[in-house]
Amino acid sequence: SYDQSGNDYHATVYGDVFLTDDHHGNAESAYYFNGDNDESRIVTDSDNMDLSNRSHTISLHVKPDEAAYGHSHLFGHGTASGNHGLHSRFQGSNSILYGFWNNDVGVSQPFPGSTDWHHFIYVYDYDNNTRSVYADGILIDEPNYPGSPYQGVGHLVIGSHVYDYGGNPDPWYGTIDEFIVWDVALSEEELV
């Protein structure tokens, strides 16, 4: 998978991940994860993506399968240790987890059971110490104040959680499109 940002965070596709239609209907422009293979994920070739002690914004369009409403991870970064493992998953059909590993918050799932396209944005503002999740442009719940800042460095993983967690026990089921990471906290006005 080619990083179009120019930052050279190219990635390798593993397992049962296939090109499919994106959220605009363009053929072979998004990735479908069937979740049945514990190696199904996309992993950056570089292990030095540094989001430690700084703000970030992560944006992605997702079209979940019904099976995604178990404990399916959308993405992971860093390592499996406290405040070093950024990750998000659907936590059943009622909430979405946005975590730093042992420093997590669950927000309400605004589209329980939906298999339609939705746009999720995760914003961590280091200076104000807040985490926020937006769905289709609307803030979900109030911003959360994590106990400690995110301190992770490592591979970015799409369709799974952090790279070194020992396989992929909670893979993503569905399609992911336009996955973007910024090393700043975009404002609510910039998100619209």
C-alpha positions as CSV (number, residue, x, y, z in Angstrom):
1,S,0.0,0.0,0.0
2,Y,1.5,3.3,-1.1
3,D,1.6,6.4,1.3
4,Q,0.3,9.2,-0.9
5,S,1.3,11.9,1.7
6,G,4.9,11.9,0.7
7,N,6.1,10.9,4.1
8,D,7.2,7.4,3.0
9,Y,5.0,5.4,5.4
10,H,4.4,2.8,2.8
11,A,2.8,-0.4,4.1
12,T,2.5,-4.1,3.4
13,V,-0.8,-5.9,3.1
14,Y,-1.1,-9.3,4.9
15,G,-3.6,-12.0,4.9
16,D,-7.1,-11.8,3.5
17,V,-7.3,-8.0,2.6
18,F,-8.6,-7.2,-0.9
19,L,-9.1,-4.1,-2.9
20,T,-12.8,-3.1,-3.3
21,D,-15.0,-0.1,-4.0
22,D,-14.4,3.0,-1.9
23,H,-17.0,5.3,-0.3
24,H,-17.4,7.2,-3.5
25,G,-18.0,4.0,-5.5
26,N,-14.6,4.0,-7.2
27,A,-13.5,0.4,-8.0
28,E,-10.4,-1.1,-6.3
29,S,-9.8,2.1,-4.2
30,A,-10.4,0.9,-0.6
31,Y,-9.4,-2.2,1.4
32,Y,-11.8,-5.0,2.5
33,F,-10.8,-7.0,5.6
34,N,-12.7,-10.3,5.9
35,G,-11.4,-10.8,9.5
36,D,-11.3,-14.6,9.2
37,N,-7.5,-14.8,8.8
38,D,-5.6,-13.7,11.9
39,E,-2.9,-12.2,9.7
40,S,-5.3,-9.8,7.9
41,R,-4.0,-6.3,8.3
42,I,-2.0,-3.6,6.7
43,V,1.3,-2.7,8.5
44,T,3.6,0.3,7.8
45,D,7.0,-0.9,6.6
46,S,8.7,1.6,8.9
47,D,8.5,1.1,12.7
48,N,9.5,4.7,13.5
49,M,6.2,6.6,13.1
50,D,6.5,8.9,16.2
51,L,3.2,10.1,17.7
52,S,4.8,10.3,21.2
53,N,3.9,13.3,23.4
54,R,2.3,15.2,20.6
55,S,-1.2,15.8,19.2
56,H,-2.7,13.6,16.4
57,T,-5.7,13.4,14.3
58,I,-6.8,10.1,12.6
59,S,-9.5,10.0,9.9
60,L,-10.9,7.0,8.2
61,H,-14.1,6.0,6.3
62,V,-15.4,2.6,7.4
63,K,-18.1,0.2,6.1
64,P,-18.4,-2.5,8.8
65,D,-19.7,-6.0,8.3
66,E,-22.1,-7.3,10.9
67,A,-19.3,-9.2,12.4
68,A,-17.4,-6.0,13.2
69,Y,-19.7,-5.4,16.2
70,G,-17.8,-7.8,18.4
71,H,-14.4,-6.5,19.3
72,S,-13.0,-5.5,15.9
73,H,-10.0,-3.2,15.8
74,L,-9.9,-0.4,13.2
75,F,-6.2,0.5,13.8
76,G,-3.3,0.3,16.2
77,H,0.0,2.0,16.7
78,G,3.0,1.7,19.0
79,T,3.4,-1.2,21.4
80,A,1.3,-3.2,23.9
81,S,2.2,-1.3,27.1
82,G,0.6,1.4,29.1
83,N,0.2,4.7,27.2
84,H,2.3,3.3,24.3
85,G,-0.4,1.4,22.3
86,L,-2.9,3.7,20.4
87,H,-5.9,1.7,19.2
88,S,-9.5,1.8,18.4
89,R,-12.2,-0.9,18.1
90,F,-15.9,-1.4,18.0
91,Q,-16.8,-2.6,21.5
92,G,-19.9,-4.6,20.8
93,S,-22.7,-2.6,19.1
94,N,-23.0,0.1,21.7
95,S,-19.5,1.7,22.0
96,I,-16.3,2.6,20.3
97,L,-13.0,2.3,22.2
98,Y,-10.3,5.0,21.7
99,G,-7.3,3.9,23.8
100,F,-3.7,4.5,24.6
101,W,-3.4,1.0,26.2
102,N,-4.6,0.8,29.8
103,N,-5.6,4.4,29.4
104,D,-8.8,4.0,27.3
105,V,-12.1,5.7,26.8
106,G,-15.3,4.2,25.3
107,V,-17.7,6.5,23.5
108,S,-21.3,5.8,22.4
109,Q,-21.7,4.0,19.1
110,P,-23.8,6.4,17.0
111,F,-24.7,3.8,14.4
112,P,-25.2,0.5,16.2
113,G,-25.3,-2.4,13.8
114,S,-25.0,-0.2,10.7
115,T,-23.3,-1.7,7.6
116,D,-23.3,1.7,5.8
117,W,-20.3,3.9,5.2
118,H,-19.4,6.3,8.1
119,H,-16.6,8.7,8.6
120,F,-14.8,8.5,12.0
121,I,-12.2,11.0,13.2
122,Y,-10.1,10.6,16.4
123,V,-8.5,13.7,17.8
124,Y,-5.9,13.8,20.6
125,D,-4.9,17.3,21.7
126,Y,-1.7,17.0,23.6
127,D,-1.7,20.7,24.8
128,N,-5.2,20.5,26.2
129,N,-5.0,16.8,27.2
130,T,-8.2,15.8,25.5
131,R,-9.4,12.9,23.3
132,S,-12.4,13.3,21.1
133,V,-14.2,11.1,18.5
134,Y,-16.3,12.4,15.7
135,A,-18.7,10.4,13.5
136,D,-20.0,11.8,10.2
137,G,-18.9,15.3,11.5
138,I,-20.6,15.1,14.9
139,L,-18.8,15.0,18.2
140,I,-19.6,11.7,20.0
141,D,-20.0,12.3,23.8
142,E,-17.8,14.9,25.6
143,P,-14.0,15.1,25.2
144,N,-12.1,12.7,27.5
145,Y,-9.1,13.7,29.6
146,P,-6.6,10.9,29.6
147,G,-4.6,10.4,32.7
148,S,-1.3,10.4,30.8
149,P,-0.2,11.5,27.3
150,Y,0.2,9.0,24.5
151,Q,3.8,8.0,24.2
152,G,3.9,5.5,21.4
153,V,6.4,5.0,18.6
154,G,6.2,2.2,16.1
155,H,4.4,0.6,13.2
156,L,0.9,1.8,12.2
157,V,-1.5,-1.1,11.7
158,I,-4.8,-0.8,9.9
159,G,-7.4,-3.5,10.5
160,S,-5.9,-4.7,13.7
161,H,-4.4,-3.4,17.0
162,V,-0.7,-2.8,17.9
163,Y,1.9,-4.6,15.9
164,D,3.6,-6.6,18.7
165,Y,0.5,-8.0,20.4
166,G,0.9,-11.5,19.2
167,G,-1.2,-12.1,16.1
168,N,-4.5,-10.5,15.4
169,P,-7.1,-11.8,17.8
170,D,-9.6,-9.0,17.1
171,P,-9.4,-8.3,13.4
172,W,-11.5,-5.8,11.5
173,Y,-14.5,-7.1,9.5
174,G,-15.4,-4.7,6.7
175,T,-14.0,-2.0,4.4
176,I,-11.6,0.9,5.3
177,D,-11.0,3.9,3.0
178,E,-9.0,7.1,3.1
179,F,-7.0,6.4,6.3
180,I,-5.1,9.6,7.2
181,V,-2.9,10.5,10.1
182,W,-1.9,14.1,11.0
183,D,0.5,15.0,13.8
184,V,-1.7,17.9,14.9
185,A,-5.0,18.1,16.6
186,L,-7.4,19.5,13.9
187,S,-10.0,21.9,15.2
188,E,-13.7,21.2,15.0
189,E,-13.9,23.8,12.2
190,E,-11.1,22.0,10.2
191,L,-12.9,18.7,10.5
192,V,-16.0,19.9,8.7
